[in-house]
Every structure is written in structure tokens, then in C-alpha cells.
Amino acid sequence: MDTPRLPASLRFCGLLALALLATLPLAPLATRFGLLRWQVGLPLTALAVVGSGVLLLVLVFLFFRPALRAVRPFTAAIAGVALAPVMAGALVVLPARELPVIHDISTDMADPPQFATAATRRGPEANPLLRGPEIDALQSAGYPDLDGIETSLAPQAAFERAKEIAGHLRWQIHAQDAAAGTIEASQSTFWFGFVDDVAIRIRATPSGSRVDLRSVSRVGQGDLGANAARIKRFEAAFPPASG
């Protein structure tokens, strides 16, 4: 039995599906390694997801066309390729759909930890490090349970514990001042290489110490919850040594 010849429309859809699937990882990686600016790499990644979604709808229409009944298995296979970027995009975006569009998270909104050296690393196109009341309002609505760490550790012990945790989380420490109780670090995302800056501040309290953190994305208006998640990972690692 002869294999049915694919119509030109399906051949085009197949090539487009493969191109969009390849763009999904290649655009972020090219951005990470400096081959593309993030202003190009990020829209290309979004295009791979949205374009695959549109292509998937077209393929569903073609699948049910009587004239293409003989090539339905090929249509379904191409649709499977187009579905992959859509699913990948959904896994990233849907969990963050109700989160605020914010890129600056602090456990102390009244007196956020400050950056002394980050400005020299962030570059002229980076987000500003000044927080306004609108950011506080968005954070309060999106992360009402986010707070600093109250520990019985003395400030010096809390400082050492904070450094240890930062290293365990693979944050790059750029500055530290034990006397002031401050640490500045950063962390890069795997795919795009986006860098977020972190400030850690330890202050003495009557019962021990309070540890506050602030995490700020260098680029982008929203962070899909990345900064808050980073702070929560740090806080989850701290309690075992705070007794």
C-alpha cells in the first residue's frame, strides 16, 4: 500500500512546528550565552509558545477535513510536536497567573534591606532599586505571609548561617560585612541567565536576631514568582540551625 503524499500545507505545518519547537530552548540559551539580547530572546520564546498554539488550532481544523482523512496520522503527529511548546509555556505561566506583576520582593517593606554594591553590577538598563508604595501594595496582596526570620541565634551566628545557606543555594556572594550584618549576592536563572540580586540583613533582637531578605530582578516587570520563591527557599533552610 502506497504511503499517501502529504499536501504542501501539512509539509509547511510540519516544518513550522519543528522550527517553533527548536526555538523554545534555543532562544533562552542564546540569551544566556550573550548571542541574543534578552529583549529579543524573550519575545522569540513567547512567539514559539503562542505560534505553536495557533498552529495547533490550524492542525485541529485540518485533521477533521474530509479531504485530508488519509493523512490524519501525520496531522496528529505534527500536532503532537506543536503541543510540546504550548504545554511548556503553560507549565511556566499558569502557576503564576494570579501572582502580582512585580520584580522586587522584601521581607521588610517598611525598611527594606539596601544594596551597597549591586548598582555597579546591574548596568544602566536594569530595574531601579527604589521601592515605592505601589510595589508594597502589590507584594502585600500577592504574598501576605512573607516575613523575615526571627531566630534565637546571636547576630554573628545568624550571619554565618546565612552565608552557609547562600552558598548551599548556589548564590554568588559579592559583598559581606559581618559587623554591619549584611550580605549581597546574586543568582542567575538556568535558561535565560537572568540575574536577580539579593540583599540579606541581620539585626540583633532581644531574643536573638532577625534576618530580612530582599530579592530584585535586574530586568523585566514581572518575575513569575521567582523572587518570592527564592526567599522562601532560604527561609526553609534556616530554621534547623535557629534553635
N, C-alpha and C positions, 0 to 999 in steps of 0.2 A: 504494500500500500504506500503510495507516494505521500510524502510529507507536504501538507498544504503550504503554499507560498504566503509569507507574511506580507500584508499590504504595506505600502510606504508609510502610512500613518502610524502603524504599530511599530515599524522599524524605528521611526523617529522617536516615538514614545519610549522605546527601549533604550535608545542612546541617551535621551534626555534623563531618564530615570537613573542610569548609571552615572551620568555626569553630576547630577544632584547628590547622589549617594557619596560620590568621591569628594565633592565639595564640603560635605558636612564635617569630616575630620581634617581635611587639608587646609581649609581656611583658618580655623583656630590655630593649628600647628604652625602655619606660615606666619601668623601674627605673633605667636610666641617666640619664634626664632628671628623676628625682625624683617621677614621678607614682605610683609604687608603691614600697613598701619592699621591700628585697631578700628579706625573709622571706616576702613574698607573690609577688614576681616569679619567684623561683627555683622554688618549688613549682608555679606555674602553667606554667612552661616544662616541668618534668618531667611534669606532667599532660598537656600537649599530646603529648609523646612516648609515654608509657605508654598514654594514652587512644587514640591513633592505632593503637598495636599491638593493643589489644583490639578496636578497630573493624575492623581488617584481618582478624583471625580470624573475626569475625562475617560479614564480606563474603565470605570464602572459603567459609564454610558456605552462605551464601545463593546463591553462584554455582553451586554444584552441586545446588541444589534443583530437581527436575524442574519444579515449578510456576512457577519463575522463569526457565525456559530462554529465553523470548522477550526478556527484558531483560538477558541476560548481558553484552552490550556496555556497558550503563550500569553494571552492577555492577562490571565490570572498570575502568571509568573512575573510579568513586568509590574503588575500591581503590588505584588509582594515586595519587590525592590523599592517601589515608591513609598510603600508603607513604613519602611525602616526609618527614614529621616523624620517622618511625622511622629512616630512613636517616641523617638529620641527627644524631639522637641517637646512633646507632651510631658515626658518624664521630668524635664527640667522646669518647664513653665507652670504646669498645673499645680504642683505643690506650693508655689509661691504666688498664686493668683490673688490671694486675699491679703498678702503682705504689703506694707506701705512701700511706695517708691522712694527709697531713702538709701543713702550711702555712708552715713555717719552714725555710729551707734556708741553710746556711752552708758556705763552703769551708774554714773553720777551726772544727771542732767543739770543740776544746779551749779555744779563746779566740775566740769569735765576735765579729765587728765589732759595736760597740754603737751605738745610736741616741741622740743627744743632744737632738734636737728633734722627732722623729717623734711622741712621745707627745701633744704638743699638737695634732697634726693628726688623729690616729687616732680620737678620740672614745671615749665611755665603753663602747660596745658592741663595740669592736674586740678582736681576739685579743690576749692578753698578749704582751709582748716577752721574757719569760723563757723560756729553753730548759731542758729537763730531760733526764735520761739516756734517757727513753723516746723523745724526739724524735731524739736522736743514734742510738739503735739502729735506728729506722725509716729514717733517712737512710742509715746505713751499709749496710743491707740493700737499699734501693732504688736508691741512687746511689753504688756503691762507688768509682767512678772520678772523682768530683767532687773537685777540689782547687784550691788557689789558683794564681796565675800567678807563676812565677819569671822575672824579666826582668833583662837587663843594663842596662836604663835606670836612671839615677840617680833617687832618690825624687821630685825636683821634676819631672823629665821624665815619669816614670810618672804623677804626679798630673795633669799637663796632658793626657797621652794618655787617662787615664781620663775626664776631663771631656769631651774631644772625642768619645769613644765614646758616653758617656751622652747627649750631645746628638744624635749621629747616630742613636741608637736611640730618640730622642724621649722620653727620660726627663725629667721635670721636676725640676730641681735646686733643693732647698730650702735647703741649707746646705753650706758648703765651708770647709775650714781647711787651707791649704797647709802651714803649719808642723806641724800635727798629722798631715797626710796623710789627712784624712777628707773624705768627700763623702756627703751624704744626698740621696736622690732618690726619686721615685715614678713609677709607670706605671699607667695605667688600661686596663682591658680594653675592647674596642670595644662589645660587646653590652650587658653589664650595667653597665659603668662601675665594676666592682670595682677598688679601688685596692690595689696592693701597694707596700710601702715597701722601699727598697734602701739598704743602707749599704756604702760602699766604703772600704777601709782600705789605705794604702800604708805599708810599713815598709822601712827600709834593711836590706840583707843584704850580706855580704862581696863578693858578685859583682854587686850592683846593688840590686834591690828585689823585694819580694814584695807582690802585690796580692791581697787577700782581699775577698770579697763575701758579703753576706747579704741574702736577699730574703724578706720576710714578708708574707703576705696579711692584710689587715685583718679580713676576715670569712670564715667557712667553715672547716670542719675539714680538708677536702682541697682541693688546688689542681689536680688532674688533671695534675700535672707542670709547671705554668706557671712556678713559681719557679725550678726547676732549669733549665728551658729558657731562661729569661731570663738566668741566669748563664752558661750555655753560649754564648749568642749574644754576650754581652760578651767572653768569653774568646776566642771565634773571631775577634773583630775586633781583639784586642790584639796577637797575635804579629808582624804585619808591621812594627810600629814598635819591636819589642823587641830588634832585633839591634844 
